[in-house]
Amino acid sequence: NLYRVSIATRSTQRSVEGALYGDWSPDGKRVAFIRAVEREGRLASALCLANPDGSDQKELASFPHALHQPRWSPDGRVIGAVTLSAARVPVAGAPPVSPGAPQQVFFTRSDGSKSWTINAPRLRRDISGIVWTSNSEVLYMQADSVVAFLGSPAQVVRQRVDTGEVVAQ
């Protein structure tokens, strides 16, 4: 669930039920979140939007694997989220990517008109949540496991959103 918390009054209000990993839009008018959904008898992940009070909920796109950490592009036109690797336990019940398959970054336009994925360059390595460096590139870390970002060989990757081209690693 996603909650709004007032710092002044210390009160909490649930705004979106059944939501995971929320992120505010750059203008603060919408929140993107992941929700588990059923598709053809199997659990999947849906990338959704809602107003801050939980009204006007809208599913933008669904993906057959578990997603986490949605992040808005700086201009608010695209939202990206990262797949979970087979080594991680899915929080929402949707399956992770298959063992040996590359993790992916899933993108959808904030109006829901187009969705696409790009593959991470290294197999069998976990991806952190993405950080947008511009409206056309994302930055993330890959390591042997998400708990191994400290003390294990990790790699920073910068990748183009439209083509998947690795710009730097």
Solvent accessible surface area in square Angstrom, and as a share of the most:
residue,aa,sasa,rsa
1,N,76,0.39
2,L,32,0.16
3,Y,118,0.45
4,R,105,0.38
5,V,95,0.54
6,S,40,0.26
7,I,162,0.82
8,A,99,0.76
9,T,97,0.56
10,R,210,0.77
11,S,60,0.38
12,T,90,0.53
13,Q,100,0.45
14,R,121,0.44
15,S,16,0.10
16,V,1,0.00
17,E,106,0.48
18,G,40,0.39
19,A,2,0.01
20,L,43,0.21
21,Y,60,0.23
22,G,30,0.29
23,D,34,0.18
24,W,128,0.45
25,S,9,0.06
26,P,76,0.48
27,D,97,0.50
28,G,37,0.35
29,K,137,0.58
30,R,46,0.17
31,V,11,0.06
32,A,0,0.00
33,F,0,0.00
34,I,1,0.00
35,R,58,0.21
36,A,35,0.27
37,V,22,0.13
38,E,118,0.53
39,R,94,0.34
40,E,181,0.81
41,G,63,0.61
42,R,188,0.69
43,L,80,0.40
44,A,4,0.03
45,S,2,0.01
46,A,0,0.00
47,L,0,0.00
48,C,4,0.02
49,L,9,0.04
50,A,0,0.00
51,N,44,0.22
52,P,31,0.20
53,D,77,0.40
54,G,11,0.10
55,S,53,0.34
56,D,96,0.50
57,Q,80,0.36
58,K,93,0.39
59,E,78,0.35
60,L,16,0.08
61,A,16,0.12
62,S,45,0.29
63,F,19,0.08
64,P,82,0.52
65,H,47,0.21
66,A,2,0.02
67,L,4,0.02
68,H,7,0.03
69,Q,49,0.22
70,P,0,0.00
71,R,70,0.26
72,W,24,0.08
73,S,1,0.01
74,P,74,0.46
75,D,66,0.34
76,G,16,0.15
77,R,171,0.62
78,V,22,0.12
79,I,0,0.00
80,G,0,0.00
81,A,0,0.00
82,V,0,0.00
83,T,0,0.00
84,L,4,0.02
85,S,12,0.08
86,A,40,0.31
87,A,89,0.69
88,R,58,0.21
89,V,131,0.76
90,P,35,0.22
91,V,98,0.56
92,A,27,0.21
93,G,41,0.39
94,A,0,0.00
95,P,58,0.36
96,P,32,0.20
97,V,6,0.04
98,S,64,0.41
99,P,117,0.73
100,G,29,0.28
101,A,37,0.29
102,P,36,0.23
103,Q,4,0.02
104,Q,39,0.17
105,V,0,0.00
106,F,8,0.03
107,F,0,0.00
108,T,0,0.00
109,R,102,0.37
110,S,26,0.17
111,D,93,0.48
112,G,28,0.27
113,S,77,0.50
114,K,98,0.41
115,S,49,0.32
116,W,52,0.18
117,T,49,0.29
118,I,10,0.05
119,N,77,0.39
120,A,5,0.04
121,P,48,0.30
122,R,103,0.37
123,L,89,0.44
124,R,182,0.66
125,R,17,0.06
126,D,4,0.02
127,I,0,0.00
128,S,27,0.17
129,G,22,0.21
130,I,2,0.01
131,V,90,0.52
132,W,26,0.09
133,T,66,0.38
134,S,46,0.29
135,N,77,0.39
136,S,41,0.26
137,E,29,0.13
138,V,0,0.00
139,L,57,0.28
140,Y,5,0.02
141,M,64,0.29
142,Q,0,0.00
143,A,0,0.00
144,D,81,0.42
145,S,32,0.21
146,V,46,0.27
147,V,134,0.77
148,A,21,0.16
149,F,48,0.20
150,L,167,0.83
151,G,91,0.87
152,S,31,0.20
153,P,99,0.62
154,A,42,0.32
155,Q,34,0.15
156,V,80,0.46
157,V,0,0.00
158,R,84,0.31
159,Q,2,0.01
160,R,68,0.25
161,V,7,0.04
162,D,87,0.45
163,T,95,0.55
164,G,17,0.17
165,E,100,0.45
166,V,50,0.29
167,V,55,0.32
168,A,46,0.35
169,Q,120,0.53
